[in-house]
Amino acid sequence: MPACVNHPYQEAQQPCPDCGLPFCSACLVEFLGQRICGPCRDRRLAQMQGGAPPTDAPLAGTNTVDIGGWTAAGWQIIKDDLLTFSLAMVVAGLISVCTCLIALPAMSVGMLMMAYRKMTTGYVEFGNLFDGFRRFGNALGTFLLLVLAGGVVGLVLSIPVFIVQAATGEKSGATISVNLVCQLISSVASLVMAGATLFALPHVAARNAGPVEAITASIAVCRRNLPMYTLLAFLWQLLSNLGLLACCVGVLVTASLVTAAEAKAYADHFGIRGWDSDLRR
């Protein structure tokens, strides 16, 4: 069994039958003959009492950003299967390069699906990576939409540079200054976009959502606390890149860690109950 989501150093007893997340015995409570987690018990009670409809995850509808908790949970997800996740990351990278990045979105989704499987069942296999191809169309469409949006932002920010360059000359001080400012704005805009769309591919992985649905669902959650989600995206990208310092080998661990942490963050906000229902058919 994986580690308890509330107590990372405690082995989980079983997954909650409602949200699918693993919990230790101290976090499970009896309710109508079932042992479920506290938040799901509260949602069931609210539903029975005519209150608000239950949500699928404890943080749904909130702006909570738990950078340290999600990162630690990511390590708990991969640590017992580190070789499996690292090997999957190597193969995902090779397939992505050999296909000129066409398979990259499906491979990214496959890594997320591996994390979901580990979270909900406690077991994961290398072959689970290729489940990402079951979401190939939506994964690629989401990726292309994000790339297109980034290209539009870059094009818009290049207009002032062209205008100043045409008026003052290619190497003028004004051109250089405007170019630097636009590059800075472009970098910030890219980070903000990464924060706002943090859950787009995880949404495809969990629900096989279409590109527009995946992106809008992510924005709907992340816009509530966009500065913190932007910081989160930056820190996770930095952590992933730090693995390159260890002769590129460390990135296999850090990239897997970030993927698992992203999966945990998604599960907290959206829930992953029944995420693999189409794979069991």
C-alpha positions in Angstrom: 0.0 0.0 0.0 1.2 3.6 -0.6 1.7 6.1 2.2 -1.2 7.8 3.9 -1.9 11.2 2.2 -2.2 12.9 5.6 0.7 11.1 7.3 3.4 10.6 4.6 5.5 8.3 6.9 2.6 6.1 7.8 1.6 3.2 5.6 -1.9 3.4 4.3 -4.5 0.8 5.4 -6.8 1.2 2.4 -8.0 3.7 -0.1 -11.2 5.7 0.7 -14.0 4.1 -1.4 -15.3 7.6 -2.2 -12.3 9.7 -3.2 -9.9 6.8 -3.9 -7.0 8.3 -1.9 -5.0 6.1 0.5 -5.4 6.6 4.3 -4.0 5.0 7.4 -6.3 3.6 10.0 -6.3 6.8 12.1 -7.7 8.8 9.2 -10.6 6.4 8.4 -13.9 6.5 10.1 -16.9 4.2 10.2 -19.9 5.4 8.2 -22.8 3.2 7.3 -20.7 0.1 7.4 -17.8 1.5 5.4 -14.5 2.9 6.5 -14.0 6.2 4.7 -12.0 9.4 5.1 -13.3 12.3 7.2 -13.9 14.8 4.3 -15.9 12.2 2.4 -17.9 11.4 5.6 -18.7 15.0 6.0 -19.8 15.3 2.3 -22.1 12.3 2.6 -23.6 13.7 5.8 -24.2 17.1 4.0 -25.9 15.3 1.1 -28.1 13.3 3.4 -29.1 16.4 5.3 -30.0 18.3 2.1 -26.9 20.5 2.2 -24.6 21.3 -0.7 -23.8 18.5 -3.1 -20.7 16.5 -2.3 -17.5 17.4 -4.1 -14.9 14.9 -5.3 -11.9 16.3 -3.4 -11.1 18.0 -0.1 -9.8 21.2 -1.7 -12.4 21.5 -4.5 -13.6 25.1 -4.6 -10.8 26.4 -2.5 -7.6 28.4 -3.3 -5.3 26.2 -1.2 -1.8 25.9 -2.5 0.3 23.4 -0.5 3.7 23.5 -2.2 5.6 21.6 0.5 2.9 19.1 1.2 2.3 18.2 -2.5 6.1 17.9 -3.1 6.5 15.6 -0.1 3.5 13.5 -1.2 5.1 13.3 -4.7 8.2 11.6 -3.2 6.0 9.3 -1.2 4.2 8.2 -4.4 7.4 7.4 -6.3 9.9 6.3 -3.7 9.0 2.6 -3.6 8.8 2.4 -7.4 11.6 4.8 -8.2 13.2 2.5 -10.7 9.9 2.0 -12.5 9.1 5.7 -12.7 12.7 6.6 -13.7 12.7 4.0 -16.5 9.3 5.3 -17.7 10.7 8.8 -17.7 13.7 7.7 -19.9 11.5 5.9 -22.4 9.0 8.8 -22.4 11.8 11.1 -23.3 13.2 8.9 -26.0 9.8 8.4 -27.6 9.1 12.1 -27.5 12.4 13.0 -29.2 12.0 10.2 -31.8 8.6 11.5 -32.7 9.7 15.2 -32.9 7.7 15.8 -29.7 4.4 14.6 -31.2 4.2 11.9 -28.5 5.3 14.2 -25.7 1.8 15.1 -24.5 0.7 11.4 -24.4 3.9 10.5 -22.6 3.3 13.2 -20.0 -0.3 12.1 -19.5 1.0 8.5 -19.2 3.4 9.5 -16.4 0.5 11.2 -14.6 -1.7 8.1 -15.0 1.1 6.0 -13.5 1.0 8.4 -10.5 -2.8 8.1 -10.2 -2.6 4.3 -10.4 0.0 4.2 -7.6 -2.1 6.6 -5.5 -5.3 4.6 -5.8 -4.1 1.0 -6.0 -0.7 1.0 -4.4 0.8 -0.7 -7.5 2.3 0.5 -10.8 4.0 -1.1 -13.7 6.3 0.2 -16.4 3.7 -0.7 -19.1 1.2 1.7 -17.5 3.1 4.5 -19.2 1.6 3.6 -22.5 -1.9 4.2 -21.2 -1.2 7.8 -22.1 -1.8 6.9 -25.7 -5.4 6.1 -24.8 -5.7 9.9 -24.3 -3.5 10.8 -27.3 -5.9 13.1 -29.2 -7.0 15.2 -26.2 -3.4 15.3 -24.8 -2.0 16.5 -28.1 -4.9 19.0 -28.7 -4.4 20.5 -25.2 -0.6 20.7 -25.7 -1.1 22.5 -29.1 -3.6 24.9 -27.7 -1.1 25.9 -24.9 1.7 26.3 -27.4 -0.5 28.4 -29.6 -1.5 30.6 -26.7 2.2 31.1 -25.8 3.0 31.9 -29.4 0.3 34.6 -29.6 1.6 36.2 -26.4 5.1 36.2 -27.8 3.9 37.7 -31.1 2.0 40.5 -29.4 5.0 41.4 -27.2 7.3 41.5 -30.2 5.2 44.3 -31.9 6.6 47.1 -29.7 10.2 46.0 -30.5 9.6 46.1 -34.2 8.0 49.5 -34.0 10.9 51.0 -32.0 13.5 49.2 -34.2 11.9 50.7 -37.3 11.9 54.2 -35.8 15.3 54.3 -34.1 17.5 51.6 -35.7 18.3 48.0 -34.9 21.0 48.6 -32.3 19.7 51.8 -30.7 19.5 52.0 -26.9 15.8 52.4 -27.1 15.4 49.2 -29.1 17.6 47.2 -26.7 15.7 48.6 -23.7 12.3 47.8 -25.2 13.5 44.3 -26.2 14.7 43.6 -22.6 11.4 44.8 -21.2 9.4 42.7 -23.6 11.5 39.7 -22.8 10.9 40.2 -19.1 7.2 40.6 -19.6 7.1 37.5 -21.9 8.9 35.4 -19.2 6.4 36.5 -16.5 3.5 35.9 -18.9 4.8 32.4 -19.6 5.1 31.6 -15.9 1.6 33.0 -15.2 0.2 30.8 -18.1 2.0 27.8 -16.7 0.4 28.5 -13.3 -3.1 29.0 -14.7 -2.9 25.8 -16.8 -1.2 23.6 -14.2 -4.0 21.1 -14.1 -4.8 21.0 -17.9 -2.8 17.8 -18.7 -3.7 16.2 -15.3 -7.3 16.8 -16.2 -6.8 15.0 -19.5 -5.1 12.1 -17.7 -7.8 11.7 -15.1 -10.9 12.3 -17.2 -9.8 12.2 -20.8 -11.2 15.7 -21.1 -11.1 17.7 -24.3 -8.6 20.4 -24.8 -10.9 23.4 -24.1 -12.5 21.6 -21.1 -9.1 20.7 -19.7 -7.7 24.2 -20.0 -10.8 26.0 -18.7 -11.2 23.7 -15.8 -7.6 24.4 -14.8 -8.0 28.1 -15.1 -11.2 28.0 -13.1 -9.4 26.6 -10.1 -6.0 28.3 -10.4 -7.3 31.8 -11.0 -8.5 31.9 -7.4 -4.9 32.1 -6.2 -3.0 32.7 -9.4 0.2 34.2 -7.8 0.7 31.1 -5.7 0.0 28.7 -8.6 2.5 30.7 -10.7 5.1 30.4 -7.9 4.3 26.7 -7.7 4.8 26.2 -11.4 8.1 28.0 -11.2 9.4 26.1 -8.2 8.5 22.7 -9.7 10.1 23.6 -13.0 13.2 24.7 -11.1 13.2 21.4 -9.1 12.8 19.4 -12.3 15.7 21.2 -13.9 18.0 20.8 -10.9 18.2 17.1 -11.8 20.3 18.2 -14.8 23.1 19.1 -12.5 23.7 15.4 -11.6 24.9 14.5 -15.1 21.4 14.6 -16.3 20.6 11.4 -14.3 19.0 13.3 -11.4 16.3 14.7 -13.7 14.8 11.2 -13.9 14.1 11.5 -10.2 13.2 15.2 -10.0 10.9 15.0 -13.1 9.1 12.0 -11.8 8.8 13.7 -8.4 7.3 16.8 -9.9 4.9 14.7 -12.0 3.7 12.8 -9.0 3.4 16.0 -6.9 1.3 17.5 -9.7 -0.9 14.4 -9.7 -1.4 14.7 -5.9 -2.3 18.4 -6.3 -4.8 17.6 -9.0 -6.4 14.9 -6.8 -6.8 17.3 -3.9 -8.7 19.8 -6.1 -10.6 17.6 -8.5 -10.6 14.1 -7.1 -9.5 11.0 -9.0 -12.4 8.6 -8.2 -13.1 6.4 -11.2 -10.2 8.0 -13.2 -9.4 4.6 -14.9 -13.0 3.4 -15.5 -12.4 3.5 -19.3 -9.2 1.4 -19.0 -11.1 -1.4 -17.2 -13.5 -2.0 -20.0 
